[in-house]
Amino acid sequence: MICSNCQREIANYSNFCYFCGCRQQRAADSASAPRRMHRSMVDSKLGGVCGGIAEYMDTDPTIVRLVWAIVTFFTGIVPGLIAYLASWIIMPPGPMPVPVQPIAPQTQAPHA
């Protein structure tokens, strides 16, 4: 898949571009495989749980992290930490991003 903003190649399952952060528009495929929730390998601060939830819900990971922190704080910290650790163990890791090779600019030979 090609990013609509920076024109670099990114993985087909990406919601955001790895390079410029632009949200990607995907066509709704009714024949595609069901979506799976997984830990994010691209957008992870600790274990990638909040980043994976954000990718699954197609939202900004910062919002998911903020909501998780607020809920954890107001429920007595320990339940939120236990839930995060359980999610970290239960959720499978997501696929690794595809490295993109830079394209060398074409040089023209000098004319005689």
Helices and strands as residue ranges (DSSP letters): H 49-57, H 61-74, H 78-90
